[in-house]
């Protein structure tokens, strides 16, 4: 935390950089973060990269400092865990309003030129701020994995390289099937984010990703559950969420990326659901 008497409180992200590869990743995160300006994407307010002499005989290292607005209510992950412990659930209206804001932020990225994928949409990367008399504010953060979305894969080597990159940058329970098992001939696009968005909608409702149950099963495989889109619906609130919400999640979680909806389709549909289920 960084205090400023004039402007309130900020969050400071400090990154210790050990090598040139890490330095390049941080520079890329700064470059990508600086491009976006949208109320549902966390803005990078300022940054600095400082060279630090480690100790005698060692080469120079670097430290990066990234300055962001602070959101004291925490992430959707924190809030969902606290709610789950109390067997508490968001209302249908709040579920849809939080989700709608994530869609708005992602649309900004997907409409960019070139189109960007966030690549790590998950509750831990969604900041939530409670507001009196209205639904919570939701802001997507952490653009460290964001890259131009469209990739042409034309060989086994390229497919394996993409899978290896995804295993390091895309959280496993929210990672799209084509990033687990990429064909040697494939056109990857921003619909990898739509899969993660569907998982995140499920998590807003139930506090967990749709496929994490597989980790708790004897002989269970997270990858198999994901590539086969084997969703298990947990017990929810009473009365339960409307079936239309379950159908919405299932629509986004189609293993074949080519038939998965794009962000504009999602926004049209969520707006219809908001109209139908608003308070």
N, C-alpha and C positions, 0 to 999 in steps of 0.2 A: 504494500500500500504506500502511496505517496500522497502527502497532504499539501494542499495549496490553499492558503487563506482566502485568496481571491476567488478561486474557481471550484472549491470543493475537494473531493477525494478522487484519486485516480488509481488504476491498477498498473503495476509495472511487471512486465515479464522479463526475467533475466535469463539469458542463454549462455552457458559456458561452451566455448567453441574450441575443440581440440585439434582439428585438422582442416585442410582446405575444402574437403567435401562438405563438412558441416557448415563452414563459412558460406559456401555457395547456396546451401539449402536455406540458411537464414536470409541471405540476400534475396533469394527468390520469394520467400514468404513476405518480406517487406515490399518487394516490387508488386506482387499480386495484391496484397492487402491495400496498397496505396491506390490501386486502380478503381476500387469499388466505392460507391457512395450511395447507400440505401438505408432507410431507417431500421430495417430488419437484418442488417449486416453490421457487425461490430467494427467501428472505424479505428484505424491506427492513427493516433493523434500525433505521435512523434517517435523518432527512433535514433539510436546512436550505436555504432560499432566501434569499440575501443581496443587497440592493441595493448596487450599486457605482457610484460616480461615475466615469464614464469619463475625461473631461478637460474643461477649461474650455469652456463653450459647448455641450457635448454633454449629452444627457439621461441620466438614470440607466439603467444596465444592471443585469442580474441574473446571479448565479452560483448554480447549484444543486449541492448536495453530497448524494449518496445513498450510504449505508453498507450494505455487504453482507458476509456471511461469505465468506471466501476459499477457493477450491478450486485448489490449486497445480498439479494435473495438467493444467489447461487445458480447452479445449473439445473436443468430439467432432471438430470440424473440424481442430484442431491434431493430435490423435492420429491421425485417419484419414490425414492427409497424411504424417505420419511413418511410419505403417505401410505406406502405398502405396509410399513410396520404398524400403522394405525388402522389398517384395512379401510383406508380412505381412498376416494376416487374423484377425479375431475368430473364435473358435470359434462353432459354431451355438448352443451353450448361452449364451455371452456375448451374442451378437446378440439373442437372445430376451429375456434378462434385462434388458439395457439398454433395449430397446424396451418391455418390460412396465412399467418405471418411468416412461417418458415417457407411456404410456397412463394410468397412475394419476394423474399430475399433470394431464393434460388432462381426465380425467374430473371432477376437482375443479372445473375451470373450466366445463366443459360442463354440470355439474349445478347451477351457481350460479343464483340467481334475481335478475335475468335471466341466461340462459345467456351466458357469455362465450366468444368465440373468441380464441385467442392471436394469430393472423394472421401469425406469422412463425416457425413451427416449422421449424427447420433445424439442421444439425450445429453451426453457429457459435453457436447459442443453447442448446446443451446442455453443461453442465459435467459433467466426468467425474472421479471420484476412485477410484483403485485401492485395493482392500481385500484384505488378506492372507487367502487361503483362501476367498474368495467372489467373486462377479462384481462388476464395477465399479459404483459408485454413480452414478446419472445424475440430473441436476437441470435442469429447464427454467428458463431465465431470460429477461430482457428483455421487460417487459410494455408497452413504449412503443407497440406497435401494437395492443394488446388492446382490444377494444370489445365491447359487446353483440352477440351473433352474428347475431340474426335481423333481417333487413331485407326490407321489401316494396318491390320495384322496380316502378314502375307507369308509367314514361315513359322516353323515350330520354334525356332530360336526366338523370334519376336514374341510369340505367345508365352513362352516360358519367362522371358524377360519381364513381360507385363505382369504375370502372376507373381513373380518375385518382388517386383515393385509394390504391387497391391498388398502382399503379405506384410510389408513394412509400413505402409502408409494408410491402409483402410482397415478399420477395426473389424475383426472377424465376424461377430454376430450380425453386423450390418452390411457385410460385403456382398455385392451382387454375384450371382452364379458365374457370369462370364469372366469374373476376375479370379474365381477359384479354378475354373477349368476352361481355359480360353482355347477355342479352335485355332488351327493353323491358318485359317482364312476367315477373318472376321472384321467387321466394321464396328468399332467400339464408339459409343457416343455418350451424351450427357444422361442417358436413361439409366446409367449405373447409379446416379443420384436418386432416381425415382424409386429404385428398389430400396435404398437406404431410407428414403422418405416414408415408404410403406412400413418398414420396420419401426421407424420412429413414431409413426401414428399409433401403431400397436403398443409401443412402449408408453406413449402419453396415456393410453387407456389403461394398460395393465401393469406398468412399472417394470417391464422386462422385454427383451426382444423376442420375436416370435419363435426363435429357433434355439434359444439357450437351454430349453428343457433337455435337448439332446446331450448336453454336457453332463447332466446328472443321471443319465440312463446307462446301465451296464452295457458296454459295447456300443453305446450311442456315438454317432458321428455328426458333428456340427456341419461339416461340409456336405455330407449326404442329405441331411435335413434341408439345407439351403438349396442345393442344386435340384432337389425334387420338390421344393416348396411345400414341405410337410409342416403345415401350421397346426399348432395345438392351441385351442382357445381356453384360457384359464377362467376360473370363476371371477366374475366382475361385480359391479355394484348391483344393488337391488332397488328398483327394477333394473334389468340389464341394459347395456347399450343397445341401441336399435340395430336391427339386422343390416340396415343400409350401411352402417359404419364397417361392419365385418366384410361386406361385399366390396366396399371401397378399398380396404386393405388388400383383399385378395386380388383386386384388379391391378394394383401396383406391383404385387409380388408374383408376376408371371416370369417363369424361368427364361423364356425366350425373349431377349431384349427387343427383338424386332416387333413384337406385338404389345410391348409394354407402352402405356400412355406417355405422352410428353407433358411438360409442366403446364402448358396452356390448357390441355385437357383436364388435368388435375384441378386447376383453379376454377374452371367452369363448373366442375362437379362439386367441389367443396362449397362454392357459393350457393349452389342449389340446396345442398344439405343445411347450410347455415340458415337459409330462408325457411326451410322446412322445420328445423329443430330449434330455432332461436327462442329465447325465453318469451 
